[in-house]
Amino acid sequence: MIFRLDERLIFPDPALAEPDGLLAVGGDLSAGRLLLAYDEGIFPWYSDDSPILWFSPHERFVLFPTELNISSSMRRVLNSNRFKVTVDTCFADVIEACSAVPRKGQDGTWITADMKAAYINLHQLGHAHSIEIWQGNDLVGGMYGVAVGGVFCGESMFSKVSNASKVALISLIQSGKYKLLDCQAHSDHLESMGARMISHIEYIEILRANRY
């Protein structure tokens, strides 16, 4: 059953989500609703031609810092000083780049204008963060997401040169700030770096144990 949200800041039990994770439709992208959603293991994912859709998958694709696998070739990249890493210096540029980079198998982007505005607002409130990767003065890669206590919910990443987004992800994980990176969607390259599926129940337990 798919639930329709109204103006009240409440969500149905995520355990009631459809097999594909779809839980609810409607509502808005206010900071209060977004923060409540992430705190309950829910996130928005939709396109311009649809209403706001809220998902809570029955399994989550996550990466624990202790399970991070860095290949020998990637270690050489990290040791080469080819890239400079910064945090929260140009959040709007990162989310714009994430929305503009073409992706295999995707027609357009789910990062709509409303989504950009909503996450920039979360950033200004101190809840959403970006990691930026530079070559000289050029922004060549990065990622952004939402911090929920000790869990970082990764929303999107981009790379204009080889390995730039991987450097962003590794820098985030090695920062020591987070107990878990929620990758949301499966990808082969994240799996090769140690990401794996856990149950929704385990994910919620981690969220609750790392609130602060």
C-alpha positions in Angstrom: 0.0 0.0 0.0 1.3 3.5 -0.9 0.4 6.2 1.5 -0.5 9.8 0.5 1.0 12.4 2.8 -0.7 15.7 3.8 0.5 18.8 5.6 1.2 16.8 8.9 4.9 16.0 9.5 4.4 12.3 9.8 5.4 9.2 7.8 3.9 5.7 7.9 5.9 2.8 9.2 8.7 2.1 6.8 8.1 -1.6 7.2 4.9 -1.1 5.1 6.9 0.0 2.0 6.3 -1.7 -1.3 8.8 -4.4 -2.5 10.7 -1.7 -4.5 10.9 0.5 -1.4 8.2 3.0 -2.3 6.4 4.1 0.9 4.5 7.3 0.3 3.7 10.1 -2.1 3.1 13.8 -1.7 4.1 16.1 1.1 6.8 18.7 0.6 10.6 19.1 0.8 10.7 21.3 3.9 13.7 21.0 6.2 11.5 19.5 8.9 10.0 16.8 6.7 13.3 15.9 5.2 15.0 15.6 8.5 12.2 13.5 9.9 12.4 11.3 6.8 16.1 10.6 7.1 15.8 10.0 10.8 13.3 7.2 10.1 15.3 5.7 7.2 13.3 7.3 4.4 14.4 9.5 1.5 12.8 11.3 -1.5 13.5 10.1 -5.0 11.4 11.3 -8.0 11.6 13.2 -11.3 10.2 16.4 -12.5 7.1 14.8 -14.1 6.0 13.0 -11.0 4.8 13.9 -7.4 7.3 13.6 -4.6 8.0 9.9 -3.9 9.4 8.7 -0.6 11.3 5.4 -0.4 12.5 3.2 2.4 14.0 0.0 0.9 13.8 -3.2 2.7 17.5 -3.6 2.3 20.1 -0.8 2.3 23.4 -0.7 0.4 25.9 0.5 2.9 29.6 0.8 3.6 31.2 0.5 7.0 34.5 2.3 7.5 36.1 -0.8 8.9 35.2 -2.7 5.7 36.5 -0.1 3.2 38.6 -1.8 0.5 41.1 0.5 -1.2 42.8 -1.1 -4.2 46.6 -0.7 -4.7 46.0 1.5 -7.8 43.7 3.7 -5.8 46.3 4.0 -3.0 48.8 5.2 -5.6 46.2 7.9 -6.6 45.7 9.0 -3.0 49.4 9.2 -2.4 50.1 11.1 -5.6 48.8 14.5 -4.3 47.0 14.8 -7.6 43.9 16.1 -5.9 43.0 18.6 -3.2 40.1 17.7 -0.9 37.9 20.3 0.8 34.6 20.1 2.7 31.6 22.3 2.5 33.3 25.1 0.5 30.9 25.1 -2.5 27.9 22.8 -1.8 25.7 24.5 -4.5 28.3 23.8 -7.1 28.6 20.2 -6.1 24.9 19.5 -6.3 24.7 21.3 -9.6 27.5 19.2 -11.0 25.8 16.0 -9.7 22.6 17.0 -11.5 24.4 17.8 -14.8 26.8 14.8 -15.2 25.4 12.3 -17.7 24.9 8.8 -16.2 24.8 5.5 -18.0 21.2 4.1 -18.3 19.6 7.4 -17.1 17.6 9.9 -19.1 17.8 13.2 -17.3 18.3 13.7 -13.6 16.3 13.1 -10.4 18.0 16.1 -8.8 15.3 18.6 -9.7 15.3 22.4 -9.1 13.2 21.8 -6.0 15.5 19.1 -4.7 18.5 21.4 -5.2 16.9 24.2 -3.3 15.8 21.8 -0.5 19.3 20.4 0.0 21.0 23.7 -0.2 18.6 24.8 2.6 19.6 21.7 4.6 23.2 22.6 4.0 22.7 26.1 5.3 21.1 24.6 8.4 24.1 22.4 9.0 22.6 19.0 8.1 23.8 18.5 4.5 27.5 18.4 3.5 29.7 18.3 0.4 33.1 16.9 -0.2 34.9 18.7 -3.1 37.8 17.4 -5.2 40.0 19.9 -7.0 42.7 19.9 -9.6 44.3 23.3 -9.4 41.3 25.7 -9.4 39.0 23.2 -11.2 36.3 21.4 -9.3 36.6 17.9 -10.9 34.7 15.7 -8.5 32.7 15.5 -5.3 29.7 14.2 -3.4 27.0 15.4 -1.1 24.6 14.0 1.4 22.8 14.3 4.7 24.4 13.6 8.1 22.0 11.9 10.5 24.1 11.7 13.7 26.9 9.2 13.0 25.4 8.1 9.7 26.1 9.8 6.4 23.4 9.3 3.8 25.1 9.8 0.4 22.8 11.4 -2.1 24.9 11.7 -5.3 28.5 12.1 -6.6 30.1 13.2 -9.7 33.5 12.9 -11.4 34.9 14.9 -14.3 38.2 13.1 -14.3 39.1 9.5 -13.4 38.9 8.5 -9.7 37.8 11.9 -8.4 34.5 10.7 -6.9 36.3 7.7 -5.3 38.7 10.1 -3.7 35.7 12.1 -2.3 34.1 8.9 -0.9 37.3 7.6 0.6 38.0 11.0 2.2 34.6 11.1 3.8 34.9 7.6 5.2 38.4 8.1 6.5 37.4 11.4 8.2 36.4 9.4 11.2 33.1 11.4 11.6 30.7 8.6 10.6 30.0 5.0 11.6 28.3 4.2 8.3 27.8 5.5 4.8 24.4 4.8 3.4 25.0 4.4 -0.4 21.2 3.9 -1.1 21.6 2.4 -4.6 23.8 -0.6 -5.5 26.7 0.0 -7.8 29.5 -2.4 -8.8 32.3 0.0 -8.0 31.0 0.7 -4.5 30.6 -3.1 -3.9 34.2 -3.5 -5.0 35.2 -0.9 -2.3 33.4 -3.0 0.4 29.8 -1.8 0.3 27.1 -4.5 1.0 23.5 -5.0 1.7 22.0 -5.0 5.2 18.4 -5.3 6.3 16.2 -2.3 7.0 16.0 -3.5 10.6 19.7 -3.4 11.0 20.0 -0.1 9.3 17.4 1.5 11.7 19.2 0.0 14.7 22.4 1.7 13.5 20.6 5.0 13.0 19.2 4.9 16.5 22.5 3.9 18.1 24.3 6.8 16.5 22.0 9.7 17.1 23.4 12.8 18.7 
